[in-house]
Amino acid sequence: MSFAPHGNHLIAGEVVASPDRFTSAPADGAGLSVAEGGAAEVDRAVAAAEAAFEVFGWTSRDDRAALLDRIADAIEARGPDITAIGTRETGLPPARLEGERGRTTGQLRLFASHIRDGAYLDRRHDAALPDRTPPRPDIRMIQRPIGPVAVFGASNFPLAFSTAGGDTASALAAGCPVVVKGHPAHPGTGEIVAQAIAEAVRASGLPGGVFSLIQGSTRDLGAALVQHPLIRAVGFTGSLGAGRALFDLCARRPEPIPFFGELGSVNPMFLLPAAMAARAEAIATGWAGSLSLGAGQFCTNPGVVVTLSGGEADRFTAAATQALSAVPAQTMLTDGIAAAYRAGRDRVAATAGVREVLTSVCDRRNATPYVFETTGADWLANRDLGEAVFGPLGIIVRVADADEMLAVARSLHGQLTATIHHDAGDLDLARRLMPVLERKAGRVLANGYPTGVEVCDAMVHGGPYPASTNFGATSVGTMAIRRFLRPVSYQNMPETLLPEDLR
């Protein structure tokens, strides 16, 4: 059976058209005519989600786990069609999309296993003490779903961070209906995945309002969604500008709601002296591969390297330049991303004290890596150098000594990751860096490269602002479910009225 997109919304299990339409701009082939959603579609989808929540929020963990497994199965059944349209829309190679599809179905099944276990509920019980003065009532506590959640599809991960990505998977696992705003860069891919979710919802006997997909290309659509009074939280992966605008809208609502935004990071790597003396060239080659992976369009590409100035830094720069010079032009996801990459390149190149090491090209949609160098002093004098450039652009910061390396670390904005490359002789300096870096990043690595985020229990994919808008949250791993739960206490409640997991 072949699955093809029709270019419309999928609201509460029904195909819904809109009078206004836009045409997508795929990397290859003709664009798709797509419905342009607005306030009417948002209201219809969110109202259906609120109605569904009164049923879905009280389903058993086993029923929700079965739904997640069915979604994974339905996505796999559509695998060839998803890959075919995904490659046309995004320019990503088939192997990348197939791997991302496996990650998507894997995290759905991981959340199914996680909620079956039940530990995430954090159940607590303080039994009544009627003979105490004053008497203590019977109090039970459990984590409960918060209600309808809005999810924004991400441009750089059309599967794992979009329609059925980690935000959707964790919200459904919690018992929250989801309304997805599809990303206009891959509307066909998003729609086929949405069809899989809707099929699984029907097969589970659940209300259609458990899931909806609204297509659209305007900022007004996103604003209408996050401001709808029945939306209880928002999951977003994207640019700092767009994310901050939505975050501010959530905060200005009459009843503010949490906005869980992942907004980008330069993911600095600190290269310590003994490690550089032993293996500068090997570290450089690894950095080049991590920086340029996926045309630098991962949120964890390491865009900044900090190392002591001197011969080892020379060796590192020469090896990195050689490796990156061999990287062919790669297709960027959208015209807008390519334009932003060029603008970021020009901003960095025009900064005082910055020298171009590797000059490359970026035409309408194809990009090759750029490398720049600066000193620690010039970095500290130009805080704008710490702003992320989405694409394969790297900055090598040569510091004068360990104290200046610490000063650069302290100057950083919030990050998704920070990495230390060290050997045994570097431990004293590494110990000085650790208290700084763990305050700056959600994930701290040793002797590795941050591109690639393992989906597991212990993963944190988040960090202090602007890496994310909530430093206590993660968008990857089973702890992501906590974003869509809240603790509720029940006092002297008859067992028959308690949630099933507290009985």
Legacy VTK file of the C-alpha trace (Angstrom):
# vtk DataFile Version 3.0
C-alpha trace
ASCII
DATASET POLYDATA
POINTS 503 float
0.000 0.000 0.000
1.300 3.429 -0.959
0.781 6.533 1.173
0.750 9.998 -0.379
0.021 13.468 1.022
-3.084 15.437 0.106
-1.775 18.756 1.433
-4.535 19.391 3.975
-4.864 19.458 7.732
-5.665 16.362 9.744
-7.841 17.517 12.625
-9.212 15.004 15.123
-8.923 12.244 12.529
-10.615 14.192 9.721
-9.080 15.686 6.587
-9.780 19.416 6.629
-9.093 21.843 3.779
-8.614 25.609 3.968
-9.451 28.239 1.342
-5.952 29.727 1.581
-2.973 27.645 0.466
0.777 27.937 0.116
3.223 26.054 -2.089
6.136 24.314 -0.404
9.716 24.815 -1.637
11.318 21.354 -1.679
14.985 20.713 -2.281
14.067 18.644 -5.321
11.034 18.618 -7.602
7.775 20.537 -7.653
6.255 22.056 -4.545
3.153 20.708 -2.823
-0.009 22.813 -2.576
-0.691 22.945 1.169
-3.586 24.263 3.250
-2.797 27.467 5.149
-4.137 27.129 8.671
-5.381 29.919 10.850
-7.366 30.698 13.978
-10.407 28.670 12.864
-8.389 25.481 12.404
-6.579 26.071 15.694
-9.835 26.480 17.570
-11.306 23.336 16.015
-8.239 21.236 16.815
-7.754 22.536 20.358
-11.446 22.177 21.216
-11.282 18.555 20.062
-8.128 18.040 22.120
-9.772 19.452 25.249
-12.801 17.192 24.775
-10.514 14.183 24.245
-8.478 14.992 27.352
-11.349 14.122 29.672
-11.065 10.565 28.333
-7.388 10.292 27.350
-6.073 11.817 30.571
-7.688 8.984 32.536
-6.641 6.090 30.316
-4.431 3.387 31.778
-0.688 3.389 31.263
-1.013 0.109 29.367
-3.523 1.666 26.951
-1.279 4.652 26.275
1.741 2.401 25.857
-0.197 0.351 23.310
-1.018 3.571 21.428
2.666 4.524 21.253
3.587 1.062 19.984
0.855 1.262 17.330
2.138 4.651 16.170
5.641 3.204 15.790
4.267 0.265 13.798
2.220 2.545 11.532
5.236 4.777 10.836
7.348 1.760 9.936
4.621 0.564 7.562
4.954 3.882 5.738
8.760 3.848 5.823
9.540 3.831 2.084
6.998 6.586 1.361
8.302 8.726 4.230
11.866 8.378 2.964
10.884 9.151 -0.624
9.043 12.374 0.125
11.428 13.331 2.933
14.457 13.292 0.655
12.659 15.439 -1.923
11.476 17.989 0.613
14.595 18.320 2.778
17.513 17.278 0.565
18.639 14.877 3.303
20.037 11.564 2.036
17.886 8.423 2.362
20.234 6.847 4.911
19.876 9.859 7.223
16.081 9.751 7.029
15.974 6.008 7.552
18.165 6.360 10.618
16.008 9.198 11.903
12.895 7.117 11.353
14.433 4.387 13.509
15.174 6.956 16.189
11.577 8.179 16.020
9.995 4.749 16.380
12.596 3.821 18.988
11.725 6.744 21.239
7.998 6.006 20.890
8.632 2.468 22.103
10.985 3.727 24.820
8.228 5.929 26.223
5.824 2.988 26.033
8.223 0.976 28.184
8.811 3.938 30.493
5.167 4.471 31.358
4.499 0.752 31.759
7.159 0.768 34.479
5.333 3.576 36.308
8.295 5.003 38.260
7.802 8.405 36.580
4.562 8.875 38.548
6.536 9.607 41.740
3.692 8.219 43.862
3.747 9.255 47.530
1.491 8.392 50.452
1.372 9.884 53.930
-1.089 7.749 55.851
-3.588 9.361 58.198
-2.582 9.867 61.844
-5.944 10.359 63.539
-4.484 10.169 67.080
-1.887 12.877 66.489
-2.499 16.403 67.766
-3.521 17.920 65.454
-4.661 14.864 63.443
-3.009 14.299 60.062
-5.263 13.512 57.094
-4.544 10.780 54.556
-2.616 12.405 51.696
-1.613 10.789 48.429
0.294 12.411 45.572
0.864 11.487 41.947
1.957 13.144 38.692
-1.008 13.891 36.423
-1.212 15.095 32.768
-1.680 18.821 32.267
-3.976 18.911 29.206
-3.652 19.732 25.489
-0.087 20.395 24.319
1.022 22.351 21.244
4.057 20.996 19.376
5.992 22.812 16.643
7.687 20.694 13.991
11.418 21.345 13.582
13.095 22.088 10.259
16.265 20.076 10.871
14.647 16.853 12.103
11.572 16.147 9.947
10.871 12.957 11.916
12.570 12.818 15.328
11.672 16.397 16.367
8.543 16.955 14.340
5.098 15.385 13.957
5.795 12.202 15.941
9.004 13.374 17.584
10.047 13.474 21.203
7.652 16.262 22.206
4.656 14.421 20.768
5.769 11.047 22.130
6.326 12.336 25.664
3.082 14.325 25.723
1.015 11.355 24.545
2.804 9.123 27.038
1.813 11.535 29.809
-1.834 11.448 28.720
-1.933 14.833 26.971
-3.607 15.298 23.559
-1.316 16.961 21.017
-1.882 19.621 18.351
1.090 19.807 15.983
1.901 22.812 13.825
3.590 21.172 10.866
6.789 22.709 9.552
6.261 24.283 6.103
9.628 22.944 4.898
8.377 19.349 4.928
4.553 19.365 4.889
4.243 16.115 2.959
6.526 14.225 5.305
4.658 15.584 8.302
1.307 14.647 6.846
2.196 11.028 6.140
3.443 10.672 9.723
0.244 12.338 10.951
-1.779 9.763 9.014
0.101 7.038 10.898
-0.717 8.647 14.263
-4.387 9.086 13.373
-4.589 5.450 12.276
-3.128 4.346 15.623
-5.552 6.555 17.553
-8.515 4.985 15.727
-7.167 1.455 16.237
-6.860 2.182 19.958
-10.510 3.234 20.220
-9.567 6.705 21.431
-11.210 10.045 20.573
-9.863 11.618 17.387
-9.004 14.800 19.267
-6.035 13.025 20.878
-4.011 14.206 17.869
-4.267 16.885 15.172
-1.914 18.310 12.550
-2.395 21.881 11.328
-0.401 22.928 8.276
0.720 26.487 7.757
3.553 28.844 6.888
2.668 32.012 8.811
3.748 33.328 12.186
0.117 34.206 12.877
-0.726 30.495 12.968
1.916 29.786 15.596
0.796 32.794 17.630
-2.840 31.682 17.529
-1.870 28.206 18.704
0.231 29.218 21.716
-2.316 31.833 22.777
-5.330 29.534 22.643
-6.693 29.455 26.207
-7.073 25.654 26.223
-3.432 24.925 25.336
-1.559 24.070 28.530
2.089 23.850 27.344
4.213 24.225 24.205
7.108 22.162 22.835
9.336 23.949 20.304
12.655 23.351 18.549
13.886 26.149 16.307
15.593 29.517 16.070
16.215 31.890 18.953
14.192 34.677 17.328
11.078 32.629 16.631
11.300 30.764 19.915
11.713 33.896 21.990
8.710 35.510 20.279
6.512 32.511 21.098
7.927 32.300 24.627
6.960 35.930 25.225
3.435 35.281 23.921
3.057 32.385 26.361
4.224 34.579 29.230
1.823 37.406 28.300
-1.274 35.213 28.238
-3.892 36.001 30.914
-2.972 32.573 32.262
0.707 32.040 31.371
1.792 28.559 30.336
5.195 26.849 30.139
7.055 27.137 26.850
9.647 24.401 26.434
11.835 25.804 23.684
15.176 24.459 22.441
16.704 27.449 20.699
20.272 26.622 19.662
23.808 26.457 20.959
27.443 26.794 19.851
28.458 23.711 21.895
32.007 24.755 22.820
34.910 22.314 23.006
37.838 22.996 25.355
41.081 21.389 24.221
43.531 21.037 27.109
47.330 21.086 26.690
48.330 17.463 27.317
45.568 16.165 25.049
46.614 18.584 22.325
50.268 17.620 22.611
49.368 13.952 22.234
46.684 14.073 19.547
45.945 17.528 18.143
45.481 16.197 14.617
43.099 13.420 15.699
40.984 15.864 17.713
40.915 18.221 14.723
39.725 15.499 12.367
36.998 14.481 14.792
35.920 18.085 15.208
35.738 18.581 11.445
33.443 15.580 11.080
31.185 16.656 13.931
31.047 20.292 12.794
30.121 19.473 9.194
27.770 16.546 9.854
24.432 17.199 8.203
25.687 20.511 6.785
26.063 21.716 10.376
22.287 21.599 10.820
22.257 19.687 14.088
21.594 21.661 17.248
24.674 19.993 18.776
27.285 20.719 16.087
30.355 22.056 17.962
30.835 25.546 16.541
33.522 26.840 18.899
36.913 25.412 19.911
38.957 26.938 22.747
42.646 26.035 22.973
45.923 27.498 24.194
47.795 29.465 21.561
51.021 27.891 20.285
52.355 25.011 18.222
49.611 22.553 19.147
46.975 25.083 18.112
48.804 25.471 14.792
48.747 21.704 14.292
45.064 21.557 15.160
44.130 24.385 12.793
46.102 22.893 9.900
44.554 19.455 10.338
41.031 20.812 10.757
41.392 23.022 7.688
42.611 20.095 5.615
39.734 17.873 6.734
37.066 20.522 6.226
38.456 21.535 2.816
37.576 18.046 1.618
33.929 18.301 2.698
31.743 18.717 -0.401
28.865 21.180 -0.637
25.797 19.936 1.208
22.187 20.920 0.648
20.716 23.033 3.414
17.170 22.398 4.539
15.550 25.620 3.332
16.367 28.788 1.442
15.842 30.697 4.692
18.362 28.569 6.593
20.938 29.063 3.835
20.350 32.828 3.889
20.730 32.896 7.675
23.960 30.918 7.379
25.370 33.476 4.942
24.297 36.310 7.255
25.953 34.607 10.220
29.131 34.079 8.228
29.220 37.757 7.260
28.601 38.845 10.868
31.487 36.743 12.166
33.822 37.798 9.339
33.145 41.471 10.035
33.919 41.215 13.764
37.093 42.934 14.935
39.960 40.561 15.637
38.555 37.664 13.579
40.630 36.051 10.825
39.289 33.810 8.078
41.067 30.443 7.998
38.919 28.519 5.527
36.918 30.380 2.908
34.154 28.431 1.256
30.893 29.041 -0.569
27.187 29.088 0.134
24.902 29.579 -2.830
21.095 29.483 -2.833
20.903 26.240 -0.842
24.296 24.511 -0.847
26.973 25.164 1.753
30.538 24.167 2.553
32.335 24.835 5.863
33.871 28.088 7.032
36.517 28.376 9.753
37.575 31.536 11.588
40.169 32.239 14.270
40.276 34.810 17.027
42.103 35.392 20.291
40.697 34.966 23.750
40.909 38.714 24.294
38.988 39.481 21.108
36.368 36.850 21.984
35.841 38.440 25.385
35.536 41.866 23.757
32.921 40.666 21.244
30.162 38.738 23.003
28.247 38.442 19.717
30.730 35.783 18.607
28.953 33.463 21.053
25.701 33.589 19.078
24.975 30.377 17.202
25.309 30.186 13.410
23.173 27.345 12.072
25.439 25.613 9.592
29.013 24.266 9.257
30.810 27.313 10.626
33.547 26.967 13.226
35.484 29.476 15.336
38.855 28.595 16.885
39.578 30.709 19.962
43.275 30.850 20.891
43.680 31.813 24.533
46.873 33.047 26.188
46.745 30.827 29.256
44.517 28.726 31.512
43.054 31.776 33.246
41.936 33.229 29.929
40.426 29.839 29.007
38.404 30.014 32.233
37.354 33.560 31.388
36.105 32.436 27.953
34.159 29.605 29.611
32.551 32.027 32.043
31.587 34.361 29.191
29.521 31.752 27.381
25.768 31.893 27.014
23.725 28.848 28.030
24.575 25.758 25.971
23.144 22.378 25.115
26.610 20.820 25.431
30.161 21.592 26.474
33.118 19.278 25.880
36.544 18.864 27.500
39.305 17.022 25.641
41.908 16.055 28.219
44.605 13.565 29.142
45.956 12.626 32.558
48.158 15.692 32.693
45.154 17.994 32.226
43.104 16.959 35.251
43.857 20.042 37.352
42.674 22.375 34.592
39.718 20.123 33.845
38.681 20.308 37.506
38.766 24.116 37.294
36.577 24.057 34.195
33.942 21.643 35.486
32.156 23.987 37.956
31.884 26.571 35.184
30.762 24.274 32.387
28.138 22.373 34.346
26.440 25.726 35.034
26.574 26.581 31.323
25.392 23.340 29.680
22.836 20.588 29.982
25.324 17.902 28.920
29.080 17.925 29.609
31.260 15.533 27.585
34.781 14.230 28.000
36.956 13.311 24.991
34.073 13.071 22.553
31.963 15.042 20.110
28.463 16.262 20.929
26.717 15.681 17.604
24.254 12.880 18.236
21.964 12.727 21.253
21.302 9.303 22.749
17.630 8.666 23.557
17.774 7.144 27.043
16.851 7.655 30.680
19.884 9.752 31.663
20.001 12.138 28.693
19.547 15.891 29.118
18.958 17.823 25.919
18.437 21.314 27.213
20.373 23.850 29.205
20.377 27.420 30.485
18.907 30.134 28.261
19.242 30.603 25.325
19.983 26.937 24.694
16.509 26.320 26.090
13.821 28.336 27.833
13.605 25.985 30.808
16.871 24.763 32.325
15.068 22.110 34.369
13.734 20.261 31.331
14.954 18.010 28.540
13.437 17.405 25.109
15.221 14.050 24.654
15.082 11.012 26.921
12.436 9.682 29.246
12.688 12.655 31.636
11.028 14.710 28.857
7.672 13.405 30.091
7.970 15.587 33.205
7.290 18.687 31.109
3.694 17.621 30.605
2.853 16.443 34.118
2.010 18.228 37.346
1.798 16.929 40.913
-1.660 16.576 42.440
-2.389 15.689 46.073
-5.578 13.869 47.134
-6.659 14.316 50.743
-8.974 11.801 52.429
-10.140 10.787 48.947
-12.193 7.573 48.645
-10.243 4.986 46.685
-12.942 4.687 44.028
-12.422 8.355 43.098
-8.627 8.199 42.886
-6.720 7.854 39.629
-6.200 4.164 38.881
-2.455 4.375 39.617
-3.136 5.521 43.203
-5.722 2.916 44.121
LINES 1 504
503 0 1 2 3 4 5 6 7 8 9 10 11 12 13 14 15 16 17 18 19 20 21 22 23 24 25 26 27 28 29 30 31 32 33 34 35 36 37 38 39 40 41 42 43 44 45 46 47 48 49 50 51 52 53 54 55 56 57 58 59 60 61 62 63 64 65 66 67 68 69 70 71 72 73 74 75 76 77 78 79 80 81 82 83 84 85 86 87 88 89 90 91 92 93 94 95 96 97 98 99 100 101 102 103 104 105 106 107 108 109 110 111 112 113 114 115 116 117 118 119 120 121 122 123 124 125 126 127 128 129 130 131 132 133 134 135 136 137 138 139 140 141 142 143 144 145 146 147 148 149 150 151 152 153 154 155 156 157 158 159 160 161 162 163 164 165 166 167 168 169 170 171 172 173 174 175 176 177 178 179 180 181 182 183 184 185 186 187 188 189 190 191 192 193 194 195 196 197 198 199 200 201 202 203 204 205 206 207 208 209 210 211 212 213 214 215 216 217 218 219 220 221 222 223 224 225 226 227 228 229 230 231 232 233 234 235 236 237 238 239 240 241 242 243 244 245 246 247 248 249 250 251 252 253 254 255 256 257 258 259 260 261 262 263 264 265 266 267 268 269 270 271 272 273 274 275 276 277 278 279 280 281 282 283 284 285 286 287 288 289 290 291 292 293 294 295 296 297 298 299 300 301 302 303 304 305 306 307 308 309 310 311 312 313 314 315 316 317 318 319 320 321 322 323 324 325 326 327 328 329 330 331 332 333 334 335 336 337 338 339 340 341 342 343 344 345 346 347 348 349 350 351 352 353 354 355 356 357 358 359 360 361 362 363 364 365 366 367 368 369 370 371 372 373 374 375 376 377 378 379 380 381 382 383 384 385 386 387 388 389 390 391 392 393 394 395 396 397 398 399 400 401 402 403 404 405 406 407 408 409 410 411 412 413 414 415 416 417 418 419 420 421 422 423 424 425 426 427 428 429 430 431 432 433 434 435 436 437 438 439 440 441 442 443 444 445 446 447 448 449 450 451 452 453 454 455 456 457 458 459 460 461 462 463 464 465 466 467 468 469 470 471 472 473 474 475 476 477 478 479 480 481 482 483 484 485 486 487 488 489 490 491 492 493 494 495 496 497 498 499 500 501 502
